């Protein structure tokens, strides 16, 4: 069945460091891909999305490119801030279901 | 605009008790979902609905029931609570059109003792 695999956390970085969180997926067809972010005590909120191969989603300095050939959707940010500390979830949607990865906890140190 | 509203926010249940987790959305979305979030395990899909009167099982439906009598409401029922159902439960909704994201509620933290 469809699945999403993302890198284990927690990830700890210093402020202004470069961030990469890896995400790969298994699915038939052409799923839509998403990154969601969850701040402490809150629900998930959409960070960015891509709906077809080679699309790049971007928001708040974060970017991810839909790579069909490597079935990947890695999240990147050039310079992280303390306020980026949160849990990040990679997800795919195919047909009616949305499938999530396990989440990666990110800690940014000042 | 309230979005997706879940009640209660917190609940402690005794083993064998029953309860209903409420979820309502005011965005006229066709699709609604229930997930549970366990530490280190991400979100697992319990049930989902593509419209009023239509529901289907997700990855972990055992021990739960749902109904969808209106577009707005999608309650999740636990009939005989077990410690394994201790989790944080999230309801989500999205429009029926393609390539749209889901909108999440704030979650219900349930503890079964």
Backbone of each chain as ProteinMPNN parsed JSONL, in Angstrom:
{"seq_chain_A": "XXXXXXXXXXXXXXXXXXXXXXXXXXXXXXXXXXXXXXXXXXXXXXXXXXXXXXXXXXXXXXXXXXXXXXXXXXXXXXXXXXXXXXXXXXXXXXXXXXXXXXXXXXXXXX", "coords_chain_A": {"N_chain_A": [[0.81, -1.201, 0.0], [0.169, 2.36, -0.074], [2.681, 4.541, 1.232], [4.673, 6.609, 3.429], [7.906, 7.649, 4.125], [9.987, 9.221, 6.363], [12.845, 11.033, 7.611], [14.281, 10.065, 10.721], [13.829, 11.699, 13.825], [14.965, 13.31, 16.89], [15.887, 16.351, 15.189], [18.454, 18.57, 15.665], [19.504, 21.835, 15.375], [21.554, 24.761, 14.979], [20.579, 28.198, 15.103], [20.124, 29.82, 11.975], [21.298, 27.829, 10.504], [21.462, 25.44, 7.743], [18.698, 23.531, 6.655], [17.645, 20.224, 6.034], [15.12, 17.901, 5.61], [14.512, 14.655, 4.987], [12.262, 12.948, 2.788], [10.6, 10.215, 1.469], [8.445, 8.388, -0.718], [6.003, 5.8, -1.311], [3.879, 4.872, -3.766], [1.252, 4.171, -6.065], [0.614, 5.509, -9.294], [0.074, 9.043, -9.429], [0.507, 10.75, -6.825], [-0.55, 13.596, -4.816], [1.639, 15.685, -2.946], [2.616, 16.695, 0.332], [3.811, 18.908, 2.903], [3.328, 19.197, 6.294], [3.128, 21.144, 9.308], [3.466, 20.986, 12.82], [2.925, 22.758, 15.65], [3.69, 23.0, 19.169], [1.087, 21.605, 21.095], [-0.87, 22.07, 19.239], [-2.954, 21.557, 16.288], [-2.265, 20.081, 13.026], [-0.897, 22.053, 10.392], [-0.919, 23.178, 7.039], [2.156, 23.436, 5.357], [3.47, 23.457, 2.822], [2.872, 22.425, -0.607], [2.842, 20.11, -3.426], [1.756, 19.137, -6.597], [2.32, 17.749, -8.914], [4.875, 16.047, -10.835], [8.111, 17.493, -10.622], [7.164, 19.899, -9.727], [7.607, 22.655, -7.506], [7.043, 23.308, -4.204], [6.601, 26.059, -1.965], [7.034, 28.075, 0.968], [7.204, 30.43, 3.56], [10.001, 30.47, 3.477], [10.666, 27.824, 3.343], [11.178, 25.018, 1.162], [10.272, 22.464, -1.209], [10.729, 19.913, -3.603], [8.966, 18.011, -5.941], [9.968, 14.97, -6.805], [9.724, 12.691, -9.114], [11.286, 10.649, -10.186], [12.942, 9.795, -8.141], [11.143, 9.322, -6.209], [10.724, 11.26, -4.118], [10.456, 13.978, -1.731], [11.87, 16.134, -0.416], [12.305, 18.347, 2.33], [13.501, 21.654, 2.61], [15.355, 24.406, 4.019], [17.01, 27.442, 3.913], [18.022, 28.992, 6.06], [17.455, 28.523, 9.244], [15.195, 29.443, 11.926], [14.646, 30.061, 15.445], [11.946, 29.992, 15.865], [11.09, 28.101, 14.08], [11.094, 25.689, 15.287], [9.456, 22.698, 15.726], [7.202, 19.972, 14.88], [7.499, 18.198, 11.899], [5.661, 16.94, 9.213], [5.596, 14.774, 6.504], [3.448, 14.053, 3.788], [1.175, 12.204, 1.677], [-1.386, 12.36, -0.794], [-3.612, 10.253, -2.29], [-6.244, 9.414, -4.319], [-8.915, 9.146, -2.13], [-7.648, 9.147, 0.33], [-5.372, 10.411, 2.833], [-2.09, 9.99, 3.619], [0.299, 9.872, 6.18], [3.728, 10.473, 7.109], [5.923, 9.534, 9.874], [6.696, 11.784, 11.173], [9.017, 14.402, 12.005], [10.83, 15.729, 14.544], [11.955, 18.964, 15.125], [14.474, 20.881, 16.552], [15.579, 24.087, 17.175], [18.361, 25.827, 18.119], [19.166, 28.823, 19.84]], "CA_chain_A": [[0.0, 0.0, 0.0], [0.865, 3.644, -0.081], [3.378, 4.845, 2.481], [5.594, 7.739, 3.455], [9.024, 7.445, 5.038], [10.774, 10.433, 6.564], [13.986, 10.81, 8.46], [14.019, 10.008, 12.148], [14.298, 12.832, 14.598], [14.88, 14.737, 16.629], [16.955, 17.065, 14.511], [18.825, 19.764, 16.416], [20.359, 22.729, 14.603], [21.72, 26.124, 15.466], [19.897, 29.219, 14.301], [20.732, 30.202, 10.693], [21.836, 26.655, 9.808], [20.692, 24.909, 6.631], [17.882, 22.403, 7.056], [17.057, 19.257, 5.114], [14.41, 16.756, 6.182], [14.251, 13.762, 3.86], [10.975, 12.265, 2.698], [10.366, 9.401, 0.282], [7.105, 7.821, -0.69], [5.642, 4.661, -2.152], [2.485, 5.003, -4.187], [1.003, 3.995, -7.495], [0.056, 6.704, -9.905], [0.678, 10.355, -9.215], [-0.113, 11.377, -5.651], [-0.165, 14.936, -4.39], [2.554, 15.605, -1.814], [2.444, 17.813, 1.263], [4.475, 19.025, 4.177], [2.557, 19.854, 7.338], [3.893, 21.479, 10.5], [2.671, 20.958, 14.058], [3.528, 23.459, 16.783], [3.274, 22.349, 20.421], [-0.289, 21.759, 21.554], [-1.77, 22.48, 18.157], [-3.174, 20.634, 15.192], [-1.359, 20.233, 11.895], [-1.252, 23.06, 9.405], [-0.183, 22.988, 5.799], [3.333, 24.269, 5.129], [3.569, 23.603, 1.379], [2.399, 21.256, -1.334], [3.167, 19.981, -4.848], [0.731, 18.247, -7.125], [2.793, 16.943, -10.038], [6.326, 15.894, -10.914], [8.956, 18.67, -10.83], [6.604, 21.062, -9.038], [8.264, 23.072, -6.278], [6.214, 24.028, -3.242], [7.406, 26.927, -1.12], [6.28, 28.886, 1.92], [7.958, 30.858, 4.738], [11.406, 30.144, 3.306], [10.793, 26.382, 3.13], [10.941, 24.554, -0.206], [10.368, 21.024, -1.476], [10.492, 19.636, -5.013], [8.369, 16.704, -6.233], [10.882, 14.228, -7.663], [9.094, 11.414, -9.457], [12.294, 9.63, -10.492], [13.482, 9.28, -6.877], [9.976, 9.29, -5.294], [11.123, 12.016, -2.941], [9.889, 15.323, -1.54], [12.673, 16.587, 0.719], [12.045, 19.711, 2.8], [14.732, 22.415, 2.816], [15.296, 25.831, 4.337], [18.384, 27.93, 3.885], [18.471, 29.597, 7.316], [16.348, 28.272, 10.17], [15.022, 30.323, 13.071], [14.143, 29.382, 16.643], [10.497, 29.835, 15.696], [10.814, 26.94, 13.219], [11.038, 24.484, 16.126], [8.123, 22.099, 15.581], [7.248, 18.64, 14.264], [7.195, 18.307, 10.474], [5.117, 15.707, 8.653], [5.443, 14.606, 5.067], [2.201, 13.325, 3.54], [0.725, 12.083, 0.302], [-2.806, 12.111, -1.007], [-3.978, 9.569, -3.527], [-7.673, 9.156, -4.236], [-9.586, 9.801, -1.012], [-6.92, 9.049, 1.589], [-4.146, 11.155, 3.068], [-1.193, 9.139, 4.407], [1.35, 10.677, 6.79], [4.911, 9.893, 7.691], [5.928, 9.499, 11.334], [7.011, 13.088, 11.723], [10.394, 14.699, 12.404], [10.869, 16.839, 15.487], [13.055, 19.881, 14.852], [14.831, 21.832, 17.607], [16.528, 25.108, 16.738], [19.003, 26.458, 19.275], [19.547, 30.227, 19.579]], "C_chain_A": [[0.841, 1.247, 0.0], [1.53, 3.89, 1.268], [4.305, 6.025, 2.297], [6.662, 7.453, 4.491], [9.805, 8.743, 5.154], [11.838, 10.195, 7.62], [13.593, 10.874, 9.923], [14.508, 11.294, 12.792], [14.743, 12.399, 15.985], [16.1, 15.264, 15.873], [17.211, 18.342, 15.28], [19.824, 20.568, 15.604], [20.507, 24.058, 15.326], [20.974, 27.085, 14.544], [20.765, 29.609, 13.109], [21.383, 29.028, 9.97], [20.918, 26.268, 8.658], [19.96, 23.639, 7.08], [17.506, 21.542, 5.864], [16.369, 18.18, 5.925], [13.996, 15.874, 5.0], [12.883, 13.111, 3.95], [10.938, 11.487, 1.39], [9.008, 8.744, 0.402], [7.007, 6.599, -1.591], [4.172, 4.803, -2.487], [2.387, 4.678, -5.663], [0.425, 5.296, -8.032], [0.811, 7.959, -9.522], [0.017, 11.047, -8.024], [0.246, 12.847, -5.553], [0.667, 14.791, -3.128], [2.465, 16.869, -0.982], [3.505, 17.75, 2.362], [3.554, 19.802, 5.114], [3.485, 20.131, 8.509], [2.952, 21.486, 11.696], [3.458, 21.64, 15.166], [2.975, 22.867, 18.076], [1.826, 22.657, 20.803], [-1.289, 22.12, 20.484], [-1.998, 21.336, 17.167], [-2.165, 20.884, 14.077], [-1.838, 21.37, 10.997], [-0.349, 22.899, 8.194], [0.986, 23.952, 5.721], [3.497, 24.523, 3.625], [3.086, 22.33, 0.705], [2.902, 21.281, -2.771], [2.267, 18.906, -5.422], [1.172, 17.434, -8.332], [4.312, 16.98, -10.076], [6.998, 17.214, -11.307], [8.351, 19.964, -10.278], [7.459, 21.366, -7.813], [7.249, 23.813, -5.429], [7.108, 24.887, -2.368], [6.503, 27.772, -0.231], [7.194, 29.201, 3.086], [9.427, 30.487, 4.656], [11.673, 28.659, 3.134], [10.49, 26.058, 1.667], [10.996, 23.037, -0.246], [9.998, 20.805, -2.93], [10.025, 18.201, -5.186], [9.258, 16.007, -7.25], [10.302, 12.849, -7.931], [10.136, 10.318, -9.622], [12.895, 9.017, -9.232], [12.381, 9.117, -5.828], [10.283, 10.014, -3.987], [10.488, 13.397, -2.927], [10.58, 15.923, -0.32], [12.388, 18.049, 1.042], [13.369, 20.414, 3.08], [14.417, 23.843, 3.238], [16.726, 26.315, 4.495], [18.91, 28.443, 5.218], [17.331, 29.485, 8.321], [16.364, 29.259, 11.336], [14.504, 29.515, 14.251], [12.649, 29.088, 16.501], [10.114, 28.681, 14.762], [10.773, 25.634, 14.013], [9.612, 23.952, 16.151], [8.316, 20.657, 15.115], [6.767, 18.778, 12.833], [6.778, 16.938, 9.937], [5.069, 15.794, 7.136], [4.193, 13.755, 4.829], [1.931, 13.222, 2.051], [-0.777, 11.892, 0.265], [-2.99, 11.432, -2.354], [-5.423, 9.104, -3.362], [-8.217, 9.861, -2.995], [-8.758, 9.875, 0.268], [-5.712, 9.961, 1.63], [-3.307, 10.324, 4.031], [-0.022, 9.98, 4.886], [2.57, 9.837, 7.139], [4.872, 10.029, 9.207], [6.242, 10.843, 11.963], [8.475, 13.212, 12.121], [10.358, 15.913, 13.31], [12.124, 17.661, 15.247], [13.239, 20.83, 16.032], [15.85, 22.813, 17.045], [17.054, 25.829, 17.971], [19.427, 27.888, 18.93], [21.068, 30.426, 19.607]], "O_chain_A": [[2.069, 1.194, 0.065], [1.008, 3.497, 2.312], [4.672, 6.393, 1.181], [6.351, 7.058, 5.615], [10.236, 9.303, 4.146], [11.738, 9.267, 8.423], [12.702, 11.627, 10.316], [15.486, 11.894, 12.347], [14.885, 11.2, 16.225], [17.187, 14.688, 15.923], [16.287, 19.118, 15.523], [20.863, 20.051, 15.193], [19.688, 24.423, 16.17], [20.772, 26.809, 13.361], [21.986, 29.713, 13.223], [21.971, 29.225, 8.907], [19.764, 26.694, 8.59], [20.517, 22.794, 7.781], [17.102, 22.049, 4.818], [16.97, 17.606, 6.833], [13.232, 16.295, 4.131], [12.406, 12.77, 5.032], [11.213, 12.04, 0.325], [8.488, 8.567, 1.503], [7.813, 6.399, -2.5], [3.322, 4.849, -1.598], [3.335, 4.889, -6.42], [-0.177, 6.077, -7.295], [2.025, 7.94, -9.318], [-0.916, 11.833, -8.191], [1.233, 13.293, -6.139], [0.435, 13.884, -2.329], [2.266, 17.966, -1.504], [4.019, 16.682, 2.697], [3.073, 20.889, 4.795], [4.495, 19.452, 8.69], [1.806, 21.927, 11.607], [4.521, 21.168, 15.571], [1.889, 22.287, 18.069], [1.404, 23.813, 20.829], [-2.437, 22.443, 20.787], [-1.329, 20.304, 17.209], [-1.324, 21.777, 14.169], [-3.038, 21.611, 10.867], [0.822, 22.535, 8.308], [0.834, 25.144, 5.985], [3.645, 25.669, 3.202], [2.912, 21.295, 1.348], [3.331, 22.318, -3.275], [2.045, 17.873, -4.789], [0.464, 16.513, -8.739], [4.949, 17.821, -9.442], [6.531, 17.94, -12.185], [8.98, 21.02, -10.362], [7.971, 20.456, -7.16], [6.667, 24.809, -5.858], [8.237, 24.505, -2.06], [5.386, 28.135, -0.6], [7.901, 28.313, 3.561], [10.043, 30.212, 5.686], [12.796, 28.27, 2.811], [9.672, 26.714, 1.022], [11.67, 22.402, 0.565], [9.068, 21.43, -3.439], [10.626, 17.278, -4.635], [9.303, 16.399, -8.416], [10.376, 11.954, -7.089], [9.893, 9.174, -9.237], [13.312, 7.858, -9.242], [12.673, 8.803, -4.674], [10.126, 9.46, -2.899], [10.046, 13.914, -3.953], [9.935, 16.187, 0.695], [12.247, 18.881, 0.146], [14.257, 19.842, 3.712], [13.386, 24.412, 2.882], [17.547, 25.663, 5.139], [20.107, 28.348, 5.489], [16.364, 30.245, 8.266], [17.4, 29.829, 11.68], [13.985, 28.413, 14.076], [12.161, 28.058, 16.965], [8.939, 28.327, 14.667], [10.448, 24.584, 13.459], [8.679, 24.654, 16.543], [9.443, 20.183, 14.974], [5.739, 19.406, 12.579], [7.44, 15.927, 10.169], [4.566, 16.763, 6.567], [3.919, 12.832, 5.597], [2.396, 14.046, 1.263], [-1.366, 11.329, 1.187], [-2.59, 11.944, -3.4], [-5.766, 8.471, -2.364], [-7.998, 11.061, -2.829], [-9.127, 10.592, 1.197], [-5.101, 10.253, 0.602], [-3.756, 9.993, 5.128], [0.584, 10.714, 4.105], [2.459, 8.645, 7.427], [3.916, 10.567, 9.765], [6.069, 11.017, 13.169], [9.097, 12.232, 12.529], [9.917, 16.99, 12.909], [13.226, 17.118, 15.173], [12.298, 21.497, 16.461], [16.873, 22.403, 16.497], [16.284, 26.371, 18.765], [19.979, 28.135, 17.858], [21.548, 31.542, 19.407]]}, "seq_chain_B": "XXXXXXXXXXXXXXXXXXXXXXXXXXXXXXXXXXXXXXXXXXXXXXXXXXXXXXXXXXXXXXXXXXXXXXXXXXXXXXXXXXXXXXXXXXXXXXXXXXXXXXXXXXXXXXXXX", "coords_chain_B": {"N_chain_B": [[-14.326, 32.782, 11.043], [-14.623, 29.516, 11.968], [-13.507, 27.045, 11.167], [-12.286, 23.798, 11.644], [-13.635, 22.211, 14.356], [-13.077, 20.599, 17.384], [-14.363, 18.717, 20.077], [-14.353, 17.016, 23.254], [-11.433, 18.865, 24.467], [-9.741, 17.558, 26.181], [-9.874, 14.376, 27.846], [-10.533, 11.922, 30.276], [-10.995, 8.531, 30.475], [-12.456, 5.596, 31.916], [-11.534, 2.148, 31.682], [-13.559, 0.301, 29.509], [-15.618, 2.143, 29.461], [-17.674, 4.32, 27.403], [-17.571, 6.803, 24.799], [-18.086, 9.773, 22.814], [-16.283, 11.482, 20.442], [-16.437, 14.694, 19.272], [-16.681, 16.352, 16.144], [-16.813, 19.105, 14.062], [-17.247, 21.026, 11.101], [-17.179, 24.164, 9.387], [-16.891, 24.8, 6.746], [-18.078, 23.708, 4.605], [-16.993, 21.374, 3.553], [-16.539, 18.382, 1.699], [-15.043, 16.08, 2.33], [-14.035, 14.301, 5.205], [-11.981, 13.373, 7.999], [-10.678, 11.105, 10.464], [-7.942, 10.879, 12.59], [-5.484, 9.211, 14.615], [-2.863, 10.08, 16.816], [0.014, 8.814, 17.918], [2.861, 8.813, 20.105], [5.87, 9.213, 18.337], [4.878, 7.784, 16.21], [3.565, 9.008, 14.202], [0.668, 9.951, 12.268], [-2.207, 7.982, 12.181], [-4.716, 6.776, 10.069], [-8.074, 6.5, 10.947], [-10.914, 6.431, 10.304], [-12.714, 7.631, 7.429], [-14.63, 9.975, 5.457], [-16.414, 10.668, 2.51], [-18.542, 12.191, 2.027], [-21.827, 13.215, 3.163], [-23.501, 10.543, 4.69], [-21.766, 8.603, 3.794], [-19.163, 6.524, 4.691], [-15.891, 5.189, 5.411], [-13.412, 2.671, 6.187], [-10.189, 3.283, 7.605], [-6.719, 2.849, 8.249], [-6.618, 1.861, 10.908], [-9.216, 0.94, 12.148], [-10.432, -0.624, 14.132], [-12.328, -0.92, 17.095], [-13.56, 1.476, 16.98], [-16.253, 3.608, 15.828], [-18.044, 5.428, 13.314], [-20.17, 8.056, 12.051], [-21.937, 9.897, 9.548], [-24.088, 12.002, 9.245], [-24.647, 14.567, 8.478], [-23.213, 17.183, 6.419], [-21.578, 18.787, 7.955], [-20.834, 17.517, 10.387], [-18.915, 14.951, 12.002], [-18.775, 12.619, 13.976], [-16.817, 10.576, 16.218], [-16.965, 7.446, 17.636], [-16.253, 5.687, 20.595], [-16.76, 2.589, 21.845], [-16.144, 0.626, 23.849], [-13.869, 1.492, 25.828], [-10.329, 1.087, 25.751], [-7.003, 0.736, 27.154], [-5.188, 0.871, 25.03], [-6.255, 2.712, 23.37], [-5.563, 5.145, 24.258], [-4.487, 8.24, 23.27], [-3.828, 11.001, 21.018], [-6.358, 12.528, 19.252], [-7.177, 13.563, 16.04], [-9.268, 15.454, 13.977], [-10.008, 16.123, 10.58], [-10.651, 18.044, 7.595], [-11.425, 18.463, 4.107], [-11.931, 20.141, 0.947], [-13.818, 18.737, -1.837], [-12.55, 18.91, -4.242], [-9.776, 18.282, -6.494], [-6.327, 18.009, -5.458], [-6.311, 19.5, -3.117], [-5.556, 20.671, 0.199], [-5.742, 19.287, 3.556], [-7.554, 20.492, 6.394], [-7.003, 20.896, 9.818], [-8.364, 20.085, 13.053], [-7.899, 21.105, 16.538], [-7.357, 18.958, 18.095], [-8.03, 16.151, 20.329], [-7.146, 15.082, 23.418], [-7.007, 11.973, 24.704], [-7.172, 9.854, 27.469], [-7.106, 6.591, 28.643], [-7.812, 4.799, 31.459]], "CA_chain_B": [[-14.425, 31.448, 10.458], [-14.116, 28.617, 12.995], [-12.734, 25.947, 10.608], [-12.608, 22.475, 12.185], [-13.738, 22.318, 15.806], [-13.167, 19.321, 18.076], [-14.642, 18.72, 21.507], [-13.638, 17.923, 24.157], [-9.989, 18.982, 24.263], [-9.122, 16.548, 27.03], [-10.846, 13.489, 28.485], [-10.029, 10.697, 30.888], [-12.014, 7.493, 30.497], [-12.108, 4.325, 32.529], [-11.633, 0.994, 30.783], [-14.915, -0.178, 29.31], [-16.563, 3.232, 29.234], [-17.825, 4.745, 26.009], [-17.662, 8.249, 24.598], [-18.091, 10.261, 21.442], [-15.483, 12.659, 20.129], [-17.188, 15.501, 18.322], [-15.951, 17.127, 15.132], [-17.684, 19.841, 13.159], [-16.542, 22.008, 10.252], [-18.109, 25.142, 8.821], [-16.341, 25.178, 5.451], [-18.828, 22.954, 3.603], [-16.1, 20.405, 2.931], [-17.119, 17.052, 1.521], [-14.23, 15.022, 2.907], [-13.637, 14.439, 6.612], [-11.079, 12.307, 8.408], [-10.243, 10.961, 11.845], [-6.62, 10.301, 12.781], [-4.922, 9.187, 15.95], [-1.441, 10.381, 16.824], [0.742, 8.214, 19.026], [4.241, 9.316, 20.119], [6.818, 8.556, 17.444], [4.201, 6.926, 15.227], [2.877, 9.795, 13.196], [-0.793, 9.923, 12.283], [-2.816, 6.816, 11.571], [-6.083, 7.054, 9.653], [-9.04, 5.606, 11.587], [-12.044, 6.415, 9.381], [-12.889, 8.838, 6.656], [-15.936, 10.114, 4.814], [-16.34, 11.491, 1.302], [-19.75, 12.981, 1.961], [-22.871, 12.798, 4.106], [-24.029, 9.203, 4.487], [-20.742, 7.696, 3.262], [-17.972, 6.414, 5.522], [-15.047, 4.048, 5.051], [-12.368, 2.397, 7.151], [-8.81, 3.608, 7.325], [-5.707, 1.85, 8.621], [-6.79, 1.339, 12.274], [-10.606, 1.209, 12.526], [-10.975, -1.5, 15.175], [-12.633, -0.276, 18.358], [-14.163, 2.787, 16.708], [-17.332, 3.724, 14.854], [-18.323, 6.795, 12.885], [-21.369, 8.307, 11.275], [-21.872, 11.185, 8.864], [-25.472, 12.309, 8.882], [-24.656, 15.893, 7.859], [-21.906, 17.576, 5.867], [-20.773, 19.499, 8.949], [-20.451, 16.765, 11.579], [-18.327, 13.625, 11.784], [-18.402, 12.144, 15.304], [-16.091, 9.309, 16.372], [-17.493, 6.766, 18.808], [-15.526, 4.58, 21.215], [-17.796, 1.858, 22.577], [-15.57, -0.017, 25.033], [-12.533, 2.071, 25.835], [-9.208, 0.257, 26.177], [-5.779, 1.541, 27.306], [-4.535, 1.042, 23.732], [-6.869, 3.857, 22.681], [-4.963, 6.378, 24.751], [-3.861, 8.859, 22.104], [-4.382, 12.289, 20.628], [-7.202, 12.308, 18.085], [-7.35, 14.739, 15.196], [-10.238, 15.466, 12.904], [-9.59, 16.992, 9.487], [-11.586, 18.103, 6.473], [-10.926, 19.128, 2.901], [-12.919, 20.201, -0.134], [-13.798, 17.547, -2.675], [-11.806, 19.104, -5.483], [-8.459, 17.661, -6.506], [-5.116, 18.738, -5.063], [-6.539, 20.399, -1.987], [-4.996, 20.171, 1.447], [-6.666, 19.081, 4.664], [-7.537, 21.438, 7.503], [-7.084, 20.089, 11.02], [-8.782, 20.613, 14.335], [-6.841, 21.257, 17.542], [-7.092, 17.671, 18.707], [-8.595, 15.706, 21.604], [-6.22, 14.179, 24.123], [-7.787, 10.984, 25.44], [-6.444, 8.896, 28.299], [-7.94, 5.503, 29.146], [-7.122, 4.231, 32.634]], "C_chain_B": [[-13.789, 30.428, 11.393], [-13.264, 27.499, 12.409], [-13.216, 24.606, 11.123], [-12.556, 22.563, 13.712], [-13.92, 20.938, 16.413], [-13.495, 19.554, 19.547], [-14.754, 17.296, 22.009], [-12.172, 18.03, 23.787], [-9.234, 17.909, 25.042], [-10.225, 15.673, 27.626], [-10.095, 12.313, 29.073], [-11.184, 9.719, 30.984], [-11.528, 6.301, 31.297], [-12.284, 3.205, 31.506], [-13.076, 0.522, 30.717], [-15.959, 0.9, 29.126], [-16.648, 3.565, 27.745], [-17.88, 6.265, 25.953], [-17.674, 8.557, 23.113], [-17.225, 11.5, 21.35], [-16.2, 13.417, 19.015], [-16.249, 16.246, 17.378], [-16.961, 17.81, 14.236], [-16.855, 20.84, 12.365], [-17.576, 22.904, 9.569], [-17.663, 25.62, 7.449], [-17.038, 24.46, 4.298], [-17.943, 21.961, 2.84], [-16.781, 19.051, 2.818], [-16.364, 15.981, 2.314], [-13.906, 15.334, 4.367], [-12.893, 13.194, 7.053], [-10.938, 12.295, 9.929], [-8.89, 10.251, 11.872], [-6.351, 10.16, 14.27], [-3.407, 9.378, 15.838], [-0.826, 9.814, 18.083], [2.191, 8.67, 18.967], [5.154, 8.516, 19.199], [6.202, 7.739, 16.327], [3.484, 7.733, 14.155], [1.377, 9.724, 13.356], [-1.282, 8.682, 11.549], [-4.281, 7.116, 11.282], [-7.031, 6.02, 10.255], [-10.23, 5.371, 10.651], [-12.028, 7.694, 8.568], [-14.248, 8.815, 5.974], [-15.799, 11.039, 3.615], [-17.607, 12.319, 1.105], [-20.77, 12.455, 2.94], [-23.415, 11.43, 3.714], [-23.023, 8.178, 4.005], [-19.528, 7.702, 4.189], [-17.177, 5.183, 5.092], [-13.929, 3.916, 6.059], [-11.013, 2.866, 6.653], [-7.895, 2.48, 7.738], [-6.0, 1.152, 9.944], [-8.215, 1.553, 12.77], [-11.134, 0.434, 13.725], [-11.155, -0.76, 16.489], [-13.313, 1.061, 18.205], [-15.343, 2.636, 15.743], [-17.546, 5.182, 14.509], [-19.685, 6.839, 12.206], [-21.211, 9.658, 10.608], [-23.268, 11.508, 8.34], [-25.61, 13.688, 8.237], [-23.279, 16.183, 7.274], [-20.987, 18.107, 6.956], [-20.151, 18.602, 10.012], [-19.932, 15.363, 11.254], [-17.865, 13.092, 13.148], [-17.728, 10.778, 15.272], [-16.522, 8.686, 17.693], [-16.54, 5.669, 19.268], [-16.516, 3.848, 22.103], [-17.286, 1.263, 23.878], [-14.109, 0.409, 25.111], [-11.498, 1.096, 26.401], [-7.969, 1.13, 26.3], [-5.069, 1.789, 25.978], [-5.12, 2.207, 22.928], [-6.453, 5.198, 23.277], [-4.147, 7.014, 23.628], [-4.357, 10.298, 21.988], [-5.113, 12.086, 19.306], [-7.392, 13.629, 17.337], [-8.412, 14.481, 14.141], [-9.743, 16.438, 11.836], [-10.661, 16.997, 8.413], [-10.901, 18.739, 5.276], [-12.039, 19.192, 1.864], [-12.836, 18.959, -1.014], [-12.959, 17.687, -3.924], [-10.388, 18.559, -5.347], [-7.399, 18.603, -5.949], [-5.32, 19.735, -3.933], [-6.008, 19.782, -0.702], [-6.094, 19.977, 2.475], [-6.458, 20.154, 5.727], [-7.823, 20.66, 8.781], [-7.701, 20.848, 12.189], [-7.616, 20.628, 15.313], [-6.545, 19.968, 18.28], [-7.832, 17.437, 20.009], [-7.609, 14.734, 22.222], [-7.037, 13.263, 25.016], [-6.864, 10.036, 26.192], [-7.426, 7.869, 28.825], [-7.18, 4.803, 30.265], [-7.922, 3.08, 33.235]], "O_chain_B": [[-12.576, 30.446, 11.603], [-12.356, 27.027, 13.095], [-14.406, 24.299, 11.054], [-11.536, 22.95, 14.281], [-14.811, 20.19, 16.009], [-12.969, 20.472, 20.176], [-15.21, 16.429, 21.264], [-11.717, 17.342, 22.873], [-8.199, 17.418, 24.59], [-11.34, 16.13, 27.879], [-9.163, 11.777, 28.474], [-12.24, 10.053, 31.522], [-10.329, 6.027, 31.351], [-13.09, 3.314, 30.582], [-13.736, 0.364, 31.744], [-17.071, 0.615, 28.682], [-15.811, 3.147, 26.945], [-18.198, 6.925, 26.943], [-17.323, 7.725, 22.277], [-17.416, 12.458, 22.1], [-16.524, 12.861, 17.965], [-15.175, 16.704, 17.768], [-17.865, 17.164, 13.707], [-15.896, 21.421, 12.872], [-18.677, 22.475, 9.226], [-18.015, 26.722, 7.031], [-16.629, 24.592, 3.145], [-18.123, 21.74, 1.642], [-17.504, 18.626, 3.719], [-16.976, 15.086, 2.898], [-13.554, 16.459, 4.721], [-13.138, 12.098, 6.55], [-11.06, 13.326, 10.59], [-8.707, 9.189, 11.276], [-6.913, 10.891, 15.086], [-2.768, 8.904, 14.899], [-1.11, 10.277, 19.188], [2.71, 8.895, 17.874], [5.204, 7.288, 19.274], [6.915, 7.073, 15.577], [2.848, 7.151, 13.277], [0.871, 9.467, 14.449], [-0.831, 8.374, 10.445], [-4.998, 7.64, 12.134], [-6.827, 4.816, 10.099], [-10.506, 4.237, 10.259], [-11.423, 8.696, 8.95], [-14.922, 7.786, 5.918], [-15.141, 12.076, 3.698], [-17.727, 13.059, 0.129], [-20.603, 11.367, 3.491], [-23.749, 11.191, 2.554], [-23.368, 7.011, 3.822], [-18.937, 8.751, 4.443], [-17.72, 4.258, 4.488], [-13.533, 4.886, 6.706], [-10.726, 2.85, 5.456], [-8.234, 1.305, 7.602], [-5.674, -0.025, 10.102], [-8.409, 2.29, 13.737], [-12.172, 0.791, 14.281], [-10.253, -0.058, 16.946], [-13.615, 1.72, 19.201], [-15.422, 1.687, 14.963], [-17.263, 6.069, 15.315], [-20.262, 5.815, 11.843], [-20.422, 10.483, 11.067], [-23.579, 11.314, 7.165], [-26.583, 13.947, 7.529], [-22.301, 15.508, 7.596], [-19.772, 17.912, 6.904], [-19.054, 18.888, 10.494], [-20.437, 14.685, 10.359], [-16.668, 13.117, 13.438], [-18.023, 9.938, 14.422], [-16.45, 9.326, 18.743], [-16.08, 4.844, 18.479], [-17.06, 4.444, 23.033], [-17.944, 1.389, 24.911], [-13.23, -0.231, 24.535], [-11.746, 0.388, 27.377], [-7.875, 2.16, 25.631], [-4.412, 2.818, 25.818], [-4.542, 2.632, 21.927], [-6.93, 6.252, 22.856], [-3.224, 6.396, 23.099], [-5.2, 10.745, 22.766], [-4.554, 11.538, 18.356], [-7.721, 14.659, 17.924], [-8.443, 13.428, 13.504], [-9.131, 17.458, 12.154], [-11.476, 16.079, 8.326], [-9.917, 19.465, 5.421], [-12.977, 18.394, 1.898], [-11.863, 18.209, -0.93], [-12.68, 16.696, -4.599], [-9.87, 18.396, -4.242], [-7.554, 19.825, -5.968], [-4.574, 20.707, -3.815], [-6.002, 18.564, -0.526], [-7.223, 20.436, 2.299], [-5.351, 20.652, 5.932], [-8.761, 19.864, 8.835], [-7.582, 22.068, 12.301], [-6.501, 20.226, 14.982], [-5.567, 19.898, 19.024], [-8.214, 18.378, 20.705], [-7.277, 13.703, 21.637], [-7.679, 13.714, 25.964], [-5.911, 9.492, 25.634], [-8.461, 8.225, 29.388], [-6.078, 4.288, 30.072], [-7.497, 2.484, 34.225]]}, "name": "protein", "num_of_chains": 2, "seq": "XXXXXXXXXXXXXXXXXXXXXXXXXXXXXXXXXXXXXXXXXXXXXXXXXXXXXXXXXXXXXXXXXXXXXXXXXXXXXXXXXXXXXXXXXXXXXXXXXXXXXXXXXXXXXXXXXXXXXXXXXXXXXXXXXXXXXXXXXXXXXXXXXXXXXXXXXXXXXXXXXXXXXXXXXXXXXXXXXXXXXXXXXXXXXXXXXXXXXXXXXXXXXXXXXXXXXXXXXXXXXXX"}
